[in-house]
Amino acid sequence: MGQVKEKMSIGELLKLLQQEFPELTISKIRFLESEGLLSPERTPSGYRKFSQADAQRLRFILKLQKEKYLPLKVIREKLNELESGRMRAGDLAAAGESEAFRVGEEISAYQEATLPRENLPQALDIDLSFADTLEEYGLICSHQGEDGLYYEREDVKILRIAREFSRYGLEPRHIRMYENLTDREVMAFEQIIMPSLKSKDPEARKRALDVLLQLVNLSRELKDQLLKNRVKEYFRQNNQPVPF
């Protein structure tokens, strides 16, 4: 990452962090400010000016959202714990990320692994109706817990990706193609591993699962390379360097 300026505009802050958090948008930064999680200075003309401390604070918030799947209410509590009424936002930078994540580790396994459905609007800026549509298409699945419906870690990731796709006009009905492709892949992989998975030998079943993991990783790599090969010509046609 480049050197952080002493004071940054919202666009400069976005540029600083977007490589690390590709899903970050100006709207997201403004939303976090409206929720009281960020408090940038304002110029006399009303423009936002973010400090290095603000950038560190935003990075901390985004990491908790991305890696811990925490709702904003819990993130706010963690920030309050770090600040303890005595620390300024800038002290988050001095505390370092290791300290920040030590605090994050104190949350329960339930919170780490899942996200309550009712927290979707605050945590991910996603309408519940959007999640309902994804469920109707079979892309995600909610589960009933003691405190109500929740989504597991993998479903939260799908929700994030689907939300970003929708910003570019790709709606849930369009991304069903990924679900169809996944079903076909799973069927192909099953033909390879099922004989061993049905074995009474524990070692044979373990080897089958190891093979399955390798197949999944190879599939990811292949799809990534195929997609890059398909689109890189658009950059060349417009005299732009291929970014991958």
Secondary structure, DSSP 8 states (H G I E B T S, - for coil): -----SEE-HHHHHHHHHTT-TT--HHHHHHHHHTTS---EE-TT--EEEEHHHHHHHHHHHHHHHHH---HHHHHHHHHHHHTTT--TTHHHHH-HHHHHHHHTTS-HHHHHEEEGGGHHHHH---HHHHHHHHHTTS---EEETTEEEEEHHHHHHHHHHHHHHHTT--TTTTHHHHHHHHHHHHHHHHHHHHHHT-S-HHHHHHHHHHHHHHHHHHHHHHHHHHHHHHHHHHHHTT-----
